[in-house]
Amino acid sequence: MAVQADIVLRNGPIWCGREEGVVEALAIFRDKVLAAGSDAEIAPLVGPKTRVIDLKGRLATPGLNDSHLHLVSLGMTMGWVDSKPEAAPTLQALLDAIAARAATMKSGEWILSRGYDQTKLDTGRHPYREELDRAAPNNPVMLVRTCGHVAICNSQALRLGGIDENSPTPQGGLIEQQNGRLTGLLAENARAPVQAAIPAPTEEDLIAGIERGGRYLLSLGITSCMDAAVGQKGGFAEIAAYHRAKRDGRLPVRTWLTLLGDDGRSIVPQCYEAGLISGTGDEMLMIGGVKLFLDGSAGGRTAWMTEPYLGDDETTGVWMWSDAELERMVIDAHSKGYQLVCHAIGDAAIEQLITAYEKALAAYPDPDRRHRIEHCGFSTPAQHERMVKAGIYPCPQQVFIHDFGDAYLKVLGPERALSSYPFRTWFDLGLKPATGSDAPVCDPNPFPNFHTMLTRQTWKGTVMDEAQRVSIEEALQAYTEFGAFSQRQEKVKGRLVPGFLADVAVFSRDLLTADPADILKDTRCDLTILGGEVVYEREA
């Protein structure tokens, strides 16, 4: 008896991959793609128990892969005070939201908030600690900038972190003062004492974050993701939380775990001792790479540049490590068999990282290790040549152009800002750029990301170097096949071909023919299939 499909999708364009193109029908058996082809070819696979899904002209694609986000943080911050520009467009609205949360809490309980962008506030500046003091006089407050690299703390939070006017500035950090007084702004490594004063999350908190964030991703057509710094919130306990979430059916999406490797807070020694190296696990939960942070964010003026930021001849950003320190950490992880997945945004940080990768690859050659540069925002042509030669891949978030492009112009000027995140260039060089959101830095909603790839427009409509635009097929390839490639899983997922994982997203309109403005405005994910099971259906 012939195999009969569990699910068949038909009556709409099904984009199977860049080379495969569009087919009329797709058959799924158990957790894999059974066949893709014309209606006539797939019809014999429909049996009495087959669920036939009528696409009604909507587009189906491989499930999207958000190649760089923070799943635990995304889920946990969904319960914080929302200070994103949409929720709090003015400083007063932001302070009112904090005051409203304070009114519901006991004295001394922490108020955490994330998402503000000072360049989009009506005041055009960061909030001050005294303003947070007035909004929440009886609670410690930490307000995290959208980029996740800068925090504003009120007086009580600073006191709990043991930070005062005489505190020394740590390497790779910034404690801002004006006229000899703390403003409350802490950047990069300077935040650690305050973060240490916040009660550590329990295992249940971590699992609830994984589950909540993962369910949200499924509602957007995202079936795979990379958690970009496992250990940041709960140390090595996050590994246990992920495995328990998977065991208990509370891991909604395929997750590739990137281990925090920075000296002083690395979980790599414990993972290595436990046999958890790159590639350990299965298609649902896998150990990916090791993450080191080399700099901060451009919008927060902490990305490490060779030339100073506008308006301040002294400031070139924040660098985290000496060359010797970085090279020691890189070669240690590389020699242990790990893929490296390191944060470098400014051209100076990218330069330092490429050099460290080249030295590690020279000492322990591996032509297909696929070390990645996360973000890679301000890379240069000379750096691209070295990346091609060494097999080093960029992993950018094109939605940064949408959310932060105007801030880049403000802090860096047009010459550096407009050409940032050069997506077309990377495509043409064969560097297979994946894409993602860095959530909760940006919302994981893929449609602003698609819009940016197609138009290079910011949220304000500024065009950031239209020569870096790509086609919709290329944008989809970045979100699917290249995402799988960045995780060394391109033979398993990322395309809808027989034998590959049956991960499918169905969108409310045909992205292949849609106007980019419509994609941004009101496209939704209608249906998500993970491993042959319908895991999300949007209510009509």
N, C-alpha and C positions, 0 to 999 in steps of 0.2 A: 504493500500500500504506500502511495506517495506521501511524502511529508506534507502536512497542511500547516499553513502559517497561523501563528497565534494572533498577529495583528497585520493588517494590510492598510497602507495609506494610499489614497488615490484621489483623482479629480482635482489636482492642483500641481504646480511646479514643485518638484523635489530636487533640490540642489545637493548632489552627492559629494562634490568636491571640485576643486579647480580643474583638474584634468578630466574628471568623469562628467561634469556638466549636469544637465537637468534630465530627469526621467519622469515618466507618467505615474509610476506606481512603485511601492516599496513593500517587501514582505519581511516580517520579523518572526523568528522562531526561537523560543526561549530568550536568552539574553543577547543574541547575535542577529546581524542582518543575514537573512536567508537569500534574498535576491532583489535586484533592482532592474527595472526595465519598462517596457510598454505595458499598457493595460492588458493587452492580449497575452503577453508572456507571463504576467503575474496571476491572471484569472484562474488557471488550474490549481493554484496553491490555496485558493479560498475554499474552506470546508465549512461544515455546519457550526463549528465552534469558533471560527475565526471572527475576531472583531474587525469590522471594516470601518475605517475612519475617513469620512468624506471631508476633504480639505476645502471644498467650495472655493477653489481658486486661490486659497492662501498658500504661502510658501512654507515648505518644510526644509530644514537644513540639519547637518550634524549638530548635536548639542554643543553649545558654546563652551569654551574653556577660558575662564578668567585666569590668566597666567601669573597674576601677581595681586593678591589681596591678603587681608589679615582676617581669617574666618572667625577666630575666637573673639578678636577685638570688634569685628563687625557686629556679631551677635550680642556681645555685652554692651557696646555703646548704644545699641538700639533702645536701651532702657535709660540712657543718660538724658540730661537736658539738651534738647536740640537747639544748637546755636548756628546752624547753617544759614546762609543768607536768605533762603526762601522762608525759613521759620522766624528769623530775627533779622530783618533788614536794617534796623537801626540799633545804635548802642542802647537806647532806652528800652527797646523791645527785648534785647538780650538780657539786660539787667532785670527787667520785669519777669522774664521767664525763670531766672535764678531765684528771685524773691518768691515767686509762686511755689517753686519746689521747696524752698526753705520753710515756707509756711506749713508744709506737710510733714516735716522731719523733726526728729528730736535734736536738742542742742548737742553739738559735738559730732553729729553724723556727717560724713563727707558728701559734698555735692560735686558731682563730676559733670562736665559739659564738653561737647566737642562740635567743631564745624565752622567756627567763625573765621572770617577772612577780613583782616583790617582794611584791605584795599577796596572792599565792597561795602564797608560800614559807612554811614553818613558822616562820621567823624574822620574817616580816613586814617585812623590810628588804632593801635592796640588799646584795649581797656586798661585802666590802672587798678592797682590793688585796692586803693581807697574806695573806688566805685564798687568793687566786689564786696568790700567790707560793709558798705552801706546796704547792699542788696541782701546780704546774709550775715548779719552781725554775730550770730551764735554758731556758725558752722564753718569748717574749713572748706574752701572752694578751690578746685583746679579746673581751669577753662583751657581746653586744648585747641590750638589753631588747626584749621582744616588739614594742613600738611602732616600733623602729628609730630613735628619737630620743635615746636614752640609751645610753652604753656604760660598762662597768667595765673598766679596764685594770690589769694588774699592773705592778710596778715597772719591769720590763724594757721593756714596751710604752711606758710613759710616758717612759722615758729615750730610747728610739729616736725618740719624737716630740718630744724636746727640751722636755718639760713638767716643771717643778718648782714648788716652793712660791712662787717669785717671778714665775712666768709671769703676764702680764696677761690678764684675761678678755676675749675678743674680743666685739664687738657680736653679739648674737644667739647667745650661748653661755654656758656655765656650767662652771667648774672648781671642784669641791667640795672644801672643806677642813674639817676638824674639829680644833679645838685646834692650829691652825697646821700641820697635816699633811694631805697629799693623801689622800683616801679612795679614789682611783682612778676616781671618777665624773666623766665628761665628758658634757655635754649639747649637742645641736645643733652650732653652728659650732665649739665648742671641740674637737670630735673630729678636725677636719681634719688637724692635724699628725701624729697617730697613724695616721690612714687613709693619709696620704701616705707613711708609712714601710713600709707593707705592700706587698710586691711587686705591681706592676700585673698584672692578668690578661692573658694572651696572647689573640690572636684565637681560637685553638682553645678556650681556657677559656670565652670568651664564647659561642661557638657551641654548645659542649657544654652550657652552662647553658640557653640558649634551647631546645635539643632536649630536654633532660631535663625542664625545667619544662613545656614544651609537651605532651609525652607524658603527663605527670601530669594536665594539664588535660583532655585528651581522655578520660582514664579516668573523669572526673567529669561528662562530658556538656557540657563547656565547649568551644565551637568558635571563639569569638572572645574577644579580650581587649585591654586597653589596657596598654602598658608605660608606667608612670607617671613615669618620670624617666630617659629614655635619655641616657646620658652620665655617670651617677652613678658607675658602676664603671670605665669605660674611656674616658671622653671621646668625642670624635668617632669614634673607632675602633669604637664600638658600632654606628654606622650601617653601616659596612662589614661588620661581623660579621653583622648582620641580613640584608643583601643577599646575602652569601655563603651564609648558612644557607638562604635561600630558593632560591638558584640550585642548591645541592647537595642539595635535598630534605630539609633538616634543620630546617625551620620547620614544626612540626606544626599550629599554630593560626593563624587570621587575627589579625594583630596591628596595632594602631593605635598609632603611636609618638608619645609625648609628649616633647618636647625639653626638657632641663634648660636653664632660661633665667636662673638666678640670676647676678648680677654676680660675676665672679671665676672662675666655672666653667661659664659658658654655652657651649653648642655652637650657639646660634642663628646667630651671624654666619657660621660655616662652612656651616651648612645653607642659609641664605638665599643665600649666594654660589653654592652648588651648585644653586640652583633648587628646593630642597626646602622648599616651603611647605605649609600645611594642604591636604590633599586630593591631594597628589602621591602616585602609586603606583597600586596596584590593590587588588582585594578581599582579597588575601592579605597584602599589606604596604603600609601607607599612612602617610604623615606626618600626624599628628593635630594636636595643639596645642602650646603652649609652657607649661611648668610653672615657677612660682615658688613658693617656700616662704615663707609669712608667719608661721608659728608652729610649735609642736611638737605634743605629744599631751597629752590631758587626764589620762590615767592616770599619765603621767610628770611631771605638774604643769608642763608647758612650753607647753600651749595658752594663747594670750593672751586673758585674760578682762578684762572691765571691773571686776569685783569680785574681791577676793583669794581664794585657795584657803583651805580650812578649816585652822585651826591655825597660820596664818602671815599676819598682817595686811599683810606687805610683798609677798608673792609673788602676782603676777598672771600669771605665765607668762613666756615668752620671745618678744619681737617681733624680727623680722629686719631690717626696713627702716623708715627715716623715710617719712612720707607722700610727700615729694618724690622720694625714691629709687624707691619703688614705682611712683608715677605715671609717672615717666620710663620705667621698664622696660615697664610695661603699654602705654603709648601707642606705644612703639617697636615692640613685637611686633604690636599691633593695626594700626598704620599699614602694616605690611609684609604684612598679609593673614592673619595667624595667628589661629586660635581660641586663647583663653587658658583654661588648665586649672590653676587655682592652688589650692594647699593652704592652707586656712584652717579651723580647728576652733573656736577660741574666739570668743565674740561680738565681742570687740574686733578680732580679725583679720578676721572676716567684714565688719564695718563698714568697715574700711580698704580691703578689696578691692572691695566694692560701689561705694564712692566712686571708686576708681581706674577701675573699669569704666565707670561713668556718665560720667566725664570723657572717657575715650577714645571712647566712643560718641557723645558730643556733638561732639567734634572731627572724628571720621570716622564719620558715621552708617552703620550696617548693621543693618537690622531683624532679620536672621536669622543673626548671627554665632555665637550660642549659647555665649557665654563661660560657663564652668563654675566652680562652687565645689566643690572636692574635699573630701569629708568633711562640711563645713558642719554640724558637730555641735550647736552651741549657738546657732543662729540665732533671731532674735526676730520677733514679728509685724510690727513696723515694717520690718524688713529684708525679710521675705517680700513685702510690698507693693511695695517698690522692685525686687525681683527680677522680679516679675510684669511690672511696667511696663517694665523695661529688657530683658526676654528673657534673664535670667541664670538658669542651671539648677543645682540641687544634684546632686552625684554622691556619695551617701553609701554607707557599708558597714554595713548593718543588723546584720551579725554582730558589730560592735563592742559592741552591747548585750548579746549573748550572752557574749562573751569578757571584756568590760571593764566592764559595767554596774555591778557591785558596787564596782569600784575608783572609778568616777565618784561613787557615793554617798559613799564614804569621803573623797574629796578635795574634793568640791564641796557635799555635803549634798543632801537630797531635792528641794528646790525647783528647783535647777538641773539635777540629774542625771536625775530621772525623766522630764522632758519633752524630753530630748536626742534628736537624730536623729528629728524629728517627721514620720514617713513619711506617715501618713494626711493630715496638714495639707498637705503638699506635693502629694499626689495630688489633694486636693480643690481646690487652687488652680490645678491644671493645669500644675504645674511638672515633670511627667514624670520623677520621680526614677528614675535607673538604680540598680543595686546591684552590689556586688562584694565582694572580700575584703581588698584591700590586701596580698595575700600578698607576701612571707612574714610580714607582721604577723600575719595570721590564716591558717589553712589555707584554700585555695581550695575545699575541700569545700562544696558549696552547701547541704547539708541543715541545718546549724545556722543558716544565713542564712534559709532558708525558715521554719524553726521560729520564729525571732525575729520575722520579719515577721507571722506568724500569731498569735503569743502575747505578744510583748514580754517574754519571760522571759529572765533571765540563766542562765548555767550552774548557778547555785545554786538557781534557781527564783524569784528575786525578780521581781515584775512591775513593769516600768518604764512606767507610764501606759498602761493598756489602751485608752484612747481613740485611741491611735496605731496600733492593729492594722489590717491590711488582709486581704482575702480571698485565697485561693490563686490565683484568676485574676489578681488585681492583682499578687500577688507574682511570678507567671510573666511578666506583662507587663513588670514592672520589669527582670526578668532577660533579657528577649529584645527586645521591641520598643523599650522605652525605652533599652536599652543601644545599640541601633542608632541611635536618634534622637540620643543623646549624641555619637555619632561622625559625624552627618550622613549616615547610611547606611540610613535607615528605608525607602527605596524599593528597597533591594537585599536586605536580610536582616532577620531578627527575626520574620518570620511565615511560615507554610507556605502560600503562595498561588502560583498559576501564574506562572512567570517569576522568582520569587525564588530565591536560592541554596538548594540542597538540603542544609542543615545541620540535622541531626536528633539529638535525644537520646532514648533509650528507658530508662525507669526501671523498677526492679524491682517497683514497685507503682503503683497509680493515685493520684497525689498529689491529684487533684481530690476524692476521697472519703475519703482516709486521715486518721486521727487525727494531729494535729500531733506528738504524742509518738512515734508510730511512724515518722513522717518522719525525726525526729531520730535515732531509735534504730538502725534497721537498713535504711534505704533505700540502694540502690546504683544506679549507672548500669550498665546491662547492655550497651548498644550505642551507638556514636556514629558518625554519618555526617557527613562533611565534603565539600561539593561533589560529592555523589552517590557517594562512595566510603566503604565501611565502613572506618573507621580505628581502631576499638577494639571488641573483643568481650570481655566478661568471661567467664573460664572458669567453667563451671557448678560 
